[in-house]
Amino acid sequence: MPLEVSIEVSILPKPLMMSRSAGLYARFFVPTDLRASIGSRYLVRSLGNRRGDHARLAAATMGMALSMAFDAMRKGMT
């Protein structure tokens, strides 16, 4: 008897890493349905003085938090 597993998959916002004179930043695109609520096409957040893998991990953590925030906003819209 095969076991069926149902998993809800949410697409995580993929960061674009940007190097600026003030440091490294991650840019996340805001989903189209939430742009009016947020008021921007993308969000930019500083990664502090992190570099390499530490910066990628920080950006991924921010992406996960944003994904949960976007889901909560969508649930609040209904």
PDB file of N, CA, C and O in Angstrom:
ATOM      1  N   MET A   1       0.850  -1.173   0.000  1.00  0.00           N
ATOM      2  CA  MET A   1       0.000   0.000   0.000  1.00  0.00           C
ATOM      3  C   MET A   1       0.895   1.237   0.000  1.00  0.00           C
ATOM      4  O   MET A   1       1.622   1.476   0.965  1.00  0.00           O
ATOM      5  N   PRO A   2       0.847   2.034  -1.092  1.00  0.00           N
ATOM      6  CA  PRO A   2       1.686   3.244  -1.145  1.00  0.00           C
ATOM      7  C   PRO A   2       1.205   4.303  -0.167  1.00  0.00           C
ATOM      8  O   PRO A   2       0.009   4.454   0.081  1.00  0.00           O
ATOM      9  N   LEU A   3       2.139   5.007   0.363  1.00  0.00           N
ATOM     10  CA  LEU A   3       1.859   6.085   1.308  1.00  0.00           C
ATOM     11  C   LEU A   3       1.840   7.407   0.548  1.00  0.00           C
ATOM     12  O   LEU A   3       2.805   7.740  -0.141  1.00  0.00           O
ATOM     13  N   GLU A   4       0.752   8.159   0.669  1.00  0.00           N
ATOM     14  CA  GLU A   4       0.659   9.463   0.016  1.00  0.00           C
ATOM     15  C   GLU A   4       1.036  10.558   0.997  1.00  0.00           C
ATOM     16  O   GLU A   4       0.575  10.578   2.138  1.00  0.00           O
ATOM     17  N   VAL A   5       1.866  11.452   0.544  1.00  0.00           N
ATOM     18  CA  VAL A   5       2.293  12.578   1.368  1.00  0.00           C
ATOM     19  C   VAL A   5       1.962  13.859   0.616  1.00  0.00           C
ATOM     20  O   VAL A   5       2.323  14.018  -0.550  1.00  0.00           O
ATOM     21  N   SER A   6       1.284  14.755   1.285  1.00  0.00           N
ATOM     22  CA  SER A   6       0.948  16.042   0.686  1.00  0.00           C
ATOM     23  C   SER A   6       1.777  17.127   1.358  1.00  0.00           C
ATOM     24  O   SER A   6       1.739  17.295   2.577  1.00  0.00           O
ATOM     25  N   ILE A   7       2.516  17.850   0.550  1.00  0.00           N
ATOM     26  CA  ILE A   7       3.365  18.918   1.072  1.00  0.00           C
ATOM     27  C   ILE A   7       3.007  20.206   0.349  1.00  0.00           C
ATOM     28  O   ILE A   7       2.980  20.246  -0.881  1.00  0.00           O
ATOM     29  N   GLU A   8       2.733  21.257   1.108  1.00  0.00           N
ATOM     30  CA  GLU A   8       2.471  22.568   0.514  1.00  0.00           C
ATOM     31  C   GLU A   8       3.805  23.267   0.315  1.00  0.00           C
ATOM     32  O   GLU A   8       4.546  23.511   1.268  1.00  0.00           O
ATOM     33  N   VAL A   9       4.094  23.580  -0.927  1.00  0.00           N
ATOM     34  CA  VAL A   9       5.367  24.212  -1.255  1.00  0.00           C
ATOM     35  C   VAL A   9       5.125  25.676  -1.595  1.00  0.00           C
ATOM     36  O   VAL A   9       4.303  26.007  -2.449  1.00  0.00           O
ATOM     37  N   SER A  10       5.847  26.529  -0.918  1.00  0.00           N
ATOM     38  CA  SER A  10       5.779  27.958  -1.192  1.00  0.00           C
ATOM     39  C   SER A  10       7.086  28.361  -1.861  1.00  0.00           C
ATOM     40  O   SER A  10       8.166  27.966  -1.419  1.00  0.00           O
ATOM     41  N   ILE A  11       6.985  29.135  -2.911  1.00  0.00           N
ATOM     42  CA  ILE A  11       8.193  29.572  -3.606  1.00  0.00           C
ATOM     43  C   ILE A  11       8.852  30.677  -2.787  1.00  0.00           C
ATOM     44  O   ILE A  11       8.241  31.703  -2.489  1.00  0.00           O
ATOM     45  N   LEU A  12      10.098  30.444  -2.436  1.00  0.00           N
ATOM     46  CA  LEU A  12      10.831  31.431  -1.649  1.00  0.00           C
ATOM     47  C   LEU A  12      11.319  32.556  -2.548  1.00  0.00           C
ATOM     48  O   LEU A  12      11.725  32.319  -3.686  1.00  0.00           O
ATOM     49  N   PRO A  13      11.278  33.768  -2.040  1.00  0.00           N
ATOM     50  CA  PRO A  13      11.847  34.869  -2.816  1.00  0.00           C
ATOM     51  C   PRO A  13      13.348  34.644  -2.989  1.00  0.00           C
ATOM     52  O   PRO A  13      14.061  34.420  -2.011  1.00  0.00           O
ATOM     53  N   LYS A  14      13.821  34.703  -4.216  1.00  0.00           N
ATOM     54  CA  LYS A  14      15.241  34.496  -4.487  1.00  0.00           C
ATOM     55  C   LYS A  14      15.957  35.842  -4.460  1.00  0.00           C
ATOM     56  O   LYS A  14      15.600  36.755  -5.205  1.00  0.00           O
ATOM     57  N   PRO A  15      16.964  35.962  -3.604  1.00  0.00           N
ATOM     58  CA  PRO A  15      17.648  37.254  -3.496  1.00  0.00           C
ATOM     59  C   PRO A  15      18.623  37.496  -4.640  1.00  0.00           C
ATOM     60  O   PRO A  15      19.221  36.566  -5.181  1.00  0.00           O
ATOM     61  N   LEU A  16      18.762  38.739  -4.985  1.00  0.00           N
ATOM     62  CA  LEU A  16      19.810  39.172  -5.894  1.00  0.00           C
ATOM     63  C   LEU A  16      20.833  39.871  -5.013  1.00  0.00           C
ATOM     64  O   LEU A  16      20.507  40.845  -4.334  1.00  0.00           O
ATOM     65  N   MET A  17      22.055  39.387  -5.019  1.00  0.00           N
ATOM     66  CA  MET A  17      23.102  39.991  -4.200  1.00  0.00           C
ATOM     67  C   MET A  17      23.671  41.194  -4.951  1.00  0.00           C
ATOM     68  O   MET A  17      24.011  41.104  -6.130  1.00  0.00           O
ATOM     69  N   MET A  18      23.766  42.315  -4.247  1.00  0.00           N
ATOM     70  CA  MET A  18      24.266  43.547  -4.853  1.00  0.00           C
ATOM     71  C   MET A  18      25.389  44.116  -3.991  1.00  0.00           C
ATOM     72  O   MET A  18      25.264  44.235  -2.772  1.00  0.00           O
ATOM     73  N   SER A  19      26.469  44.457  -4.646  1.00  0.00           N
ATOM     74  CA  SER A  19      27.577  45.091  -3.938  1.00  0.00           C
ATOM     75  C   SER A  19      27.498  46.593  -4.176  1.00  0.00           C
ATOM     76  O   SER A  19      27.505  47.057  -5.316  1.00  0.00           O
ATOM     77  N   ARG A  20      27.423  47.335  -3.095  1.00  0.00           N
ATOM     78  CA  ARG A  20      27.396  48.797  -3.164  1.00  0.00           C
ATOM     79  C   ARG A  20      28.552  49.335  -2.340  1.00  0.00           C
ATOM     80  O   ARG A  20      29.204  48.593  -1.605  1.00  0.00           O
ATOM     81  N   SER A  21      28.795  50.611  -2.467  1.00  0.00           N
ATOM     82  CA  SER A  21      29.922  51.195  -1.731  1.00  0.00           C
ATOM     83  C   SER A  21      29.749  51.052  -0.220  1.00  0.00           C
ATOM     84  O   SER A  21      30.737  50.984   0.511  1.00  0.00           O
ATOM     85  N   ALA A  22      28.509  51.006   0.249  1.00  0.00           N
ATOM     86  CA  ALA A  22      28.250  50.883   1.687  1.00  0.00           C
ATOM     87  C   ALA A  22      28.249  49.433   2.165  1.00  0.00           C
ATOM     88  O   ALA A  22      28.114  49.183   3.362  1.00  0.00           O
ATOM     89  N   GLY A  23      28.399  48.477   1.250  1.00  0.00           N
ATOM     90  CA  GLY A  23      28.430  47.074   1.650  1.00  0.00           C
ATOM     91  C   GLY A  23      27.619  46.184   0.721  1.00  0.00           C
ATOM     92  O   GLY A  23      27.263  46.577  -0.390  1.00  0.00           O
ATOM     93  N   LEU A  24      27.338  44.991   1.191  1.00  0.00           N
ATOM     94  CA  LEU A  24      26.619  43.993   0.407  1.00  0.00           C
ATOM     95  C   LEU A  24      25.139  44.019   0.772  1.00  0.00           C
ATOM     96  O   LEU A  24      24.781  44.104   1.946  1.00  0.00           O
ATOM     97  N   TYR A  25      24.289  43.945  -0.241  1.00  0.00           N
ATOM     98  CA  TYR A  25      22.838  44.006  -0.049  1.00  0.00           C
ATOM     99  C   TYR A  25      22.167  42.853  -0.771  1.00  0.00           C
ATOM    100  O   TYR A  25      22.710  42.313  -1.735  1.00  0.00           O
ATOM    101  N   ALA A  26      20.985  42.479  -0.303  1.00  0.00           N
ATOM    102  CA  ALA A  26      20.154  41.482  -0.974  1.00  0.00           C
ATOM    103  C   ALA A  26      18.880  42.178  -1.432  1.00  0.00           C
ATOM    104  O   ALA A  26      18.237  42.899  -0.669  1.00  0.00           O
ATOM    105  N   ARG A  27      18.529  41.946  -2.693  1.00  0.00           N
ATOM    106  CA  ARG A  27      17.296  42.535  -3.232  1.00  0.00           C
ATOM    107  C   ARG A  27      16.304  41.403  -3.506  1.00  0.00           C
ATOM    108  O   ARG A  27      16.636  40.412  -4.157  1.00  0.00           O
ATOM    109  N   PHE A  28      15.087  41.571  -2.999  1.00  0.00           N
ATOM    110  CA  PHE A  28      14.031  40.574  -3.160  1.00  0.00           C
ATOM    111  C   PHE A  28      12.878  41.191  -3.936  1.00  0.00           C
ATOM    112  O   PHE A  28      12.421  42.284  -3.601  1.00  0.00           O
ATOM    113  N   PHE A  29      12.403  40.501  -4.972  1.00  0.00           N
ATOM    114  CA  PHE A  29      11.243  40.979  -5.710  1.00  0.00           C
ATOM    115  C   PHE A  29       9.985  40.696  -4.912  1.00  0.00           C
ATOM    116  O   PHE A  29       9.842  39.623  -4.326  1.00  0.00           O
ATOM    117  N   VAL A  30       9.085  41.644  -4.889  1.00  0.00           N
ATOM    118  CA  VAL A  30       7.803  41.506  -4.199  1.00  0.00           C
ATOM    119  C   VAL A  30       6.817  40.883  -5.188  1.00  0.00           C
ATOM    120  O   VAL A  30       6.734  41.334  -6.330  1.00  0.00           O
ATOM    121  N   PRO A  31       6.061  39.846  -4.769  1.00  0.00           N
ATOM    122  CA  PRO A  31       5.070  39.247  -5.668  1.00  0.00           C
ATOM    123  C   PRO A  31       4.081  40.299  -6.171  1.00  0.00           C
ATOM    124  O   PRO A  31       3.736  41.236  -5.450  1.00  0.00           O
ATOM    125  N   THR A  32       3.635  40.135  -7.403  1.00  0.00           N
ATOM    126  CA  THR A  32       2.756  41.120  -8.046  1.00  0.00           C
ATOM    127  C   THR A  32       1.508  41.407  -7.241  1.00  0.00           C
ATOM    128  O   THR A  32       1.073  42.556  -7.159  1.00  0.00           O
ATOM    129  N   ASP A  33       0.920  40.369  -6.640  1.00  0.00           N
ATOM    130  CA  ASP A  33      -0.330  40.577  -5.901  1.00  0.00           C
ATOM    131  C   ASP A  33      -0.144  41.364  -4.611  1.00  0.00           C
ATOM    132  O   ASP A  33      -1.125  41.828  -4.029  1.00  0.00           O
ATOM    133  N   LEU A  34       1.099  41.524  -4.152  1.00  0.00           N
ATOM    134  CA  LEU A  34       1.350  42.245  -2.896  1.00  0.00           C
ATOM    135  C   LEU A  34       2.009  43.611  -3.102  1.00  0.00           C
ATOM    136  O   LEU A  34       2.224  44.351  -2.142  1.00  0.00           O
ATOM    137  N   ARG A  35       2.323  43.938  -4.337  1.00  0.00           N
ATOM    138  CA  ARG A  35       3.037  45.197  -4.606  1.00  0.00           C
ATOM    139  C   ARG A  35       2.250  46.424  -4.175  1.00  0.00           C
ATOM    140  O   ARG A  35       2.833  47.383  -3.670  1.00  0.00           O
ATOM    141  N   ALA A  36       0.945  46.411  -4.365  1.00  0.00           N
ATOM    142  CA  ALA A  36       0.132  47.572  -3.966  1.00  0.00           C
ATOM    143  C   ALA A  36       0.170  47.748  -2.451  1.00  0.00           C
ATOM    144  O   ALA A  36       0.242  48.872  -1.956  1.00  0.00           O
ATOM    145  N   SER A  37       0.121  46.639  -1.717  1.00  0.00           N
ATOM    146  CA  SER A  37       0.143  46.701  -0.243  1.00  0.00           C
ATOM    147  C   SER A  37       1.495  47.162   0.280  1.00  0.00           C
ATOM    148  O   SER A  37       1.567  47.944   1.228  1.00  0.00           O
ATOM    149  N   ILE A  38       2.562  46.679  -0.337  1.00  0.00           N
ATOM    150  CA  ILE A  38       3.907  47.000   0.129  1.00  0.00           C
ATOM    151  C   ILE A  38       4.380  48.334  -0.442  1.00  0.00           C
ATOM    152  O   ILE A  38       5.152  49.051   0.195  1.00  0.00           O
ATOM    153  N   GLY A  39       3.915  48.660  -1.640  1.00  0.00           N
ATOM    154  CA  GLY A  39       4.264  49.941  -2.240  1.00  0.00           C
ATOM    155  C   GLY A  39       5.593  49.964  -2.962  1.00  0.00           C
ATOM    156  O   GLY A  39       6.157  51.029  -3.212  1.00  0.00           O
ATOM    157  N   SER A  40       6.092  48.782  -3.297  1.00  0.00           N
ATOM    158  CA  SER A  40       7.368  48.718  -3.989  1.00  0.00           C
ATOM    159  C   SER A  40       7.444  47.439  -4.813  1.00  0.00           C
ATOM    160  O   SER A  40       6.771  46.453  -4.515  1.00  0.00           O
ATOM    161  N   ARG A  41       8.266  47.469  -5.845  1.00  0.00           N
ATOM    162  CA  ARG A  41       8.444  46.282  -6.682  1.00  0.00           C
ATOM    163  C   ARG A  41       9.440  45.309  -6.052  1.00  0.00           C
ATOM    164  O   ARG A  41       9.380  44.103  -6.295  1.00  0.00           O
ATOM    165  N   TYR A  42      10.347  45.837  -5.251  1.00  0.00           N
ATOM    166  CA  TYR A  42      11.319  44.980  -4.580  1.00  0.00           C
ATOM    167  C   TYR A  42      11.730  45.587  -3.246  1.00  0.00           C
ATOM    168  O   TYR A  42      11.534  46.777  -2.998  1.00  0.00           O
ATOM    169  N   LEU A  43      12.305  44.741  -2.392  1.00  0.00           N
ATOM    170  CA  LEU A  43      12.809  45.159  -1.087  1.00  0.00           C
ATOM    171  C   LEU A  43      14.318  44.952  -1.081  1.00  0.00           C
ATOM    172  O   LEU A  43      14.808  43.936  -1.573  1.00  0.00           O
ATOM    173  N   VAL A  44      15.044  45.897  -0.536  1.00  0.00           N
ATOM    174  CA  VAL A  44      16.500  45.802  -0.448  1.00  0.00           C
ATOM    175  C   VAL A  44      16.881  45.826   1.026  1.00  0.00           C
ATOM    176  O   VAL A  44      16.442  46.695   1.780  1.00  0.00           O
ATOM    177  N   ARG A  45      17.699  44.865   1.421  1.00  0.00           N
ATOM    178  CA  ARG A  45      18.134  44.776   2.809  1.00  0.00           C
ATOM    179  C   ARG A  45      19.649  44.598   2.872  1.00  0.00           C
ATOM    180  O   ARG A  45      20.239  43.884   2.061  1.00  0.00           O
ATOM    181  N   SER A  46      20.261  45.253   3.839  1.00  0.00           N
ATOM    182  CA  SER A  46      21.703  45.161   4.035  1.00  0.00           C
ATOM    183  C   SER A  46      22.066  43.796   4.611  1.00  0.00           C
ATOM    184  O   SER A  46      21.343  43.246   5.442  1.00  0.00           O
ATOM    185  N   LEU A  47      23.191  43.262   4.159  1.00  0.00           N
ATOM    186  CA  LEU A  47      23.720  42.014   4.712  1.00  0.00           C
ATOM    187  C   LEU A  47      24.841  42.306   5.704  1.00  0.00           C
ATOM    188  O   LEU A  47      25.578  41.407   6.108  1.00  0.00           O
ATOM    189  N   GLY A  48      24.959  43.554   6.085  1.00  0.00           N
ATOM    190  CA  GLY A  48      25.989  43.934   7.051  1.00  0.00           C
ATOM    191  C   GLY A  48      27.379  43.741   6.466  1.00  0.00           C
ATOM    192  O   GLY A  48      27.612  44.030   5.292  1.00  0.00           O
ATOM    193  N   ASN A  49      28.285  43.262   7.273  1.00  0.00           N
ATOM    194  CA  ASN A  49      29.655  43.057   6.794  1.00  0.00           C
ATOM    195  C   ASN A  49      29.913  41.593   6.446  1.00  0.00           C
ATOM    196  O   ASN A  49      31.067  41.168   6.382  1.00  0.00           O
ATOM    197  N   ARG A  50      28.854  40.820   6.221  1.00  0.00           N
ATOM    198  CA  ARG A  50      29.013  39.408   5.869  1.00  0.00           C
ATOM    199  C   ARG A  50      29.540  39.284   4.438  1.00  0.00           C
ATOM    200  O   ARG A  50      29.271  40.133   3.588  1.00  0.00           O
ATOM    201  N   ARG A  51      30.276  38.234   4.195  1.00  0.00           N
ATOM    202  CA  ARG A  51      30.814  37.940   2.861  1.00  0.00           C
ATOM    203  C   ARG A  51      30.664  36.445   2.580  1.00  0.00           C
ATOM    204  O   ARG A  51      30.543  35.637   3.501  1.00  0.00           O
ATOM    205  N   GLY A  52      30.675  36.094   1.307  1.00  0.00           N
ATOM    206  CA  GLY A  52      30.683  34.698   0.885  1.00  0.00           C
ATOM    207  C   GLY A  52      29.485  33.906   1.377  1.00  0.00           C
ATOM    208  O   GLY A  52      28.340  34.342   1.261  1.00  0.00           O
ATOM    209  N   ASP A  53      29.773  32.729   1.931  1.00  0.00           N
ATOM    210  CA  ASP A  53      28.715  31.830   2.395  1.00  0.00           C
ATOM    211  C   ASP A  53      27.872  32.451   3.507  1.00  0.00           C
ATOM    212  O   ASP A  53      26.670  32.199   3.585  1.00  0.00           O
ATOM    213  N   HIS A  54      28.485  33.246   4.354  1.00  0.00           N
ATOM    214  CA  HIS A  54      27.733  33.893   5.437  1.00  0.00           C
ATOM    215  C   HIS A  54      26.696  34.867   4.875  1.00  0.00           C
ATOM    216  O   HIS A  54      25.584  34.967   5.393  1.00  0.00           O
ATOM    217  N   ALA A  55      27.065  35.576   3.824  1.00  0.00           N
ATOM    218  CA  ALA A  55      26.132  36.510   3.185  1.00  0.00           C
ATOM    219  C   ALA A  55      24.998  35.744   2.513  1.00  0.00           C
ATOM    220  O   ALA A  55      23.838  36.142   2.611  1.00  0.00           O
ATOM    221  N   ARG A  56      25.328  34.641   1.828  1.00  0.00           N
ATOM    222  CA  ARG A  56      24.291  33.837   1.174  1.00  0.00           C
ATOM    223  C   ARG A  56      23.336  33.236   2.192  1.00  0.00           C
ATOM    224  O   ARG A  56      22.130  33.182   1.954  1.00  0.00           O
ATOM    225  N   LEU A  57      23.864  32.784   3.324  1.00  0.00           N
ATOM    226  CA  LEU A  57      23.015  32.229   4.377  1.00  0.00           C
ATOM    227  C   LEU A  57      22.101  33.306   4.960  1.00  0.00           C
ATOM    228  O   LEU A  57      20.920  33.054   5.197  1.00  0.00           O
ATOM    229  N   ALA A  58      22.638  34.495   5.190  1.00  0.00           N
ATOM    230  CA  ALA A  58      21.823  35.599   5.714  1.00  0.00           C
ATOM    231  C   ALA A  58      20.726  35.967   4.721  1.00  0.00           C
ATOM    232  O   ALA A  58      19.588  36.216   5.119  1.00  0.00           O
ATOM    233  N   ALA A  59      21.059  36.003   3.427  1.00  0.00           N
ATOM    234  CA  ALA A  59      20.062  36.327   2.400  1.00  0.00           C
ATOM    235  C   ALA A  59      18.988  35.244   2.330  1.00  0.00           C
ATOM    236  O   ALA A  59      17.807  35.554   2.179  1.00  0.00           O
ATOM    237  N   ALA A  60      19.385  33.981   2.439  1.00  0.00           N
ATOM    238  CA  ALA A  60      18.414  32.881   2.415  1.00  0.00           C
ATOM    239  C   ALA A  60      17.489  32.948   3.624  1.00  0.00           C
ATOM    240  O   ALA A  60      16.293  32.685   3.507  1.00  0.00           O
ATOM    241  N   THR A  61      18.037  33.298   4.783  1.00  0.00           N
ATOM    242  CA  THR A  61      17.228  33.440   5.994  1.00  0.00           C
ATOM    243  C   THR A  61      16.220  34.574   5.832  1.00  0.00           C
ATOM    244  O   THR A  61      15.058  34.441   6.216  1.00  0.00           O
ATOM    245  N   MET A  62      16.672  35.687   5.262  1.00  0.00           N
ATOM    246  CA  MET A  62      15.756  36.804   4.994  1.00  0.00           C
ATOM    247  C   MET A  62      14.680  36.384   3.996  1.00  0.00           C
ATOM    248  O   MET A  62      13.515  36.754   4.144  1.00  0.00           O
ATOM    249  N   GLY A  63      15.067  35.616   2.985  1.00  0.00           N
ATOM    250  CA  GLY A  63      14.113  35.138   1.990  1.00  0.00           C
ATOM    251  C   GLY A  63      13.039  34.264   2.608  1.00  0.00           C
ATOM    252  O   GLY A  63      11.866  34.370   2.250  1.00  0.00           O
ATOM    253  N   MET A  64      13.432  33.402   3.535  1.00  0.00           N
ATOM    254  CA  MET A  64      12.470  32.538   4.229  1.00  0.00           C
ATOM    255  C   MET A  64      11.514  33.383   5.070  1.00  0.00           C
ATOM    256  O   MET A  64      10.306  33.150   5.059  1.00  0.00           O
ATOM    257  N   ALA A  65      12.045  34.351   5.790  1.00  0.00           N
ATOM    258  CA  ALA A  65      11.203  35.230   6.609  1.00  0.00           C
ATOM    259  C   ALA A  65      10.241  36.032   5.730  1.00  0.00           C
ATOM    260  O   ALA A  65       9.077  36.214   6.089  1.00  0.00           O
ATOM    261  N   LEU A  66      10.720  36.509   4.587  1.00  0.00           N
ATOM    262  CA  LEU A  66       9.856  37.252   3.668  1.00  0.00           C
ATOM    263  C   LEU A  66       8.756  36.362   3.102  1.00  0.00           C
ATOM    264  O   LEU A  66       7.612  36.794   2.959  1.00  0.00           O
ATOM    265  N   SER A  67       9.105  35.119   2.782  1.00  0.00           N
ATOM    266  CA  SER A  67       8.110  34.188   2.262  1.00  0.00           C
ATOM    267  C   SER A  67       6.981  33.988   3.268  1.00  0.00           C
ATOM    268  O   SER A  67       5.807  33.989   2.897  1.00  0.00           O
ATOM    269  N   MET A  68       7.336  33.818   4.535  1.00  0.00           N
ATOM    270  CA  MET A  68       6.316  33.647   5.580  1.00  0.00           C
ATOM    271  C   MET A  68       5.501  34.927   5.747  1.00  0.00           C
ATOM    272  O   MET A  68       4.289  34.868   5.954  1.00  0.00           O
ATOM    273  N   ALA A  69       6.157  36.080   5.659  1.00  0.00           N
ATOM    274  CA  ALA A  69       5.441  37.357   5.771  1.00  0.00           C
ATOM    275  C   ALA A  69       4.488  37.549   4.597  1.00  0.00           C
ATOM    276  O   ALA A  69       3.363  38.015   4.779  1.00  0.00           O
ATOM    277  N   PHE A  70       4.935  37.190   3.389  1.00  0.00           N
ATOM    278  CA  PHE A  70       4.065  37.298   2.215  1.00  0.00           C
ATOM    279  C   PHE A  70       2.851  36.384   2.356  1.00  0.00           C
ATOM    280  O   PHE A  70       1.731  36.785   2.039  1.00  0.00           O
ATOM    281  N   ASP A  71       3.071  35.152   2.833  1.00  0.00           N
ATOM    282  CA  ASP A  71       1.952  34.217   3.043  1.00  0.00           C
ATOM    283  C   ASP A  71       0.965  34.765   4.066  1.00  0.00           C
ATOM    284  O   ASP A  71      -0.248  34.672   3.877  1.00  0.00           O
ATOM    285  N   ALA A  72       1.488  35.338   5.154  1.00  0.00           N
ATOM    286  CA  ALA A  72       0.613  35.908   6.190  1.00  0.00           C
ATOM    287  C   ALA A  72      -0.184  37.083   5.631  1.00  0.00           C
ATOM    288  O   ALA A  72      -1.360  37.249   5.955  1.00  0.00           O
ATOM    289  N   MET A  73       0.453  37.896   4.795  1.00  0.00           N
ATOM    290  CA  MET A  73      -0.255  39.023   4.183  1.00  0.00           C
ATOM    291  C   MET A  73      -1.373  38.533   3.275  1.00  0.00           C
ATOM    292  O   MET A  73      -2.465  39.102   3.259  1.00  0.00           O
ATOM    293  N   ARG A  74      -1.097  37.475   2.518  1.00  0.00           N
ATOM    294  CA  ARG A  74      -2.129  36.926   1.627  1.00  0.00           C
ATOM    295  C   ARG A  74      -3.309  36.382   2.420  1.00  0.00           C
ATOM    296  O   ARG A  74      -4.462  36.563   2.029  1.00  0.00           O
ATOM    297  N   LYS A  75      -3.022  35.718   3.530  1.00  0.00           N
ATOM    298  CA  LYS A  75      -4.104  35.166   4.360  1.00  0.00           C
ATOM    299  C   LYS A  75      -4.924  36.282   4.988  1.00  0.00           C
ATOM    300  O   LYS A  75      -6.130  36.135   5.181  1.00  0.00           O
ATOM    301  N   GLY A  76      -4.279  37.389   5.305  1.00  0.00           N
ATOM    302  CA  GLY A  76      -4.977  38.534   5.876  1.00  0.00           C
ATOM    303  C   GLY A  76      -5.805  39.282   4.851  1.00  0.00           C
ATOM    304  O   GLY A  76      -6.707  40.039   5.213  1.00  0.00           O
ATOM    305  N   MET A  77      -5.508  39.079   3.567  1.00  0.00           N
ATOM    306  CA  MET A  77      -6.226  39.773   2.503  1.00  0.00           C
ATOM    307  C   MET A  77      -7.566  39.114   2.189  1.00  0.00           C
ATOM    308  O   MET A  77      -8.440  39.737   1.587  1.00  0.00           O
ATOM    309  N   THR A  78      -7.731  37.854   2.596  1.00  0.00           N
ATOM    310  CA  THR A  78      -8.979  37.142   2.263  1.00  0.00           C
ATOM    311  C   THR A  78     -10.052  37.384   3.284  1.00  0.00           C
ATOM    312  O   THR A  78     -11.158  36.860   3.153  1.00  0.00           O
TER     313      THR A  78
END
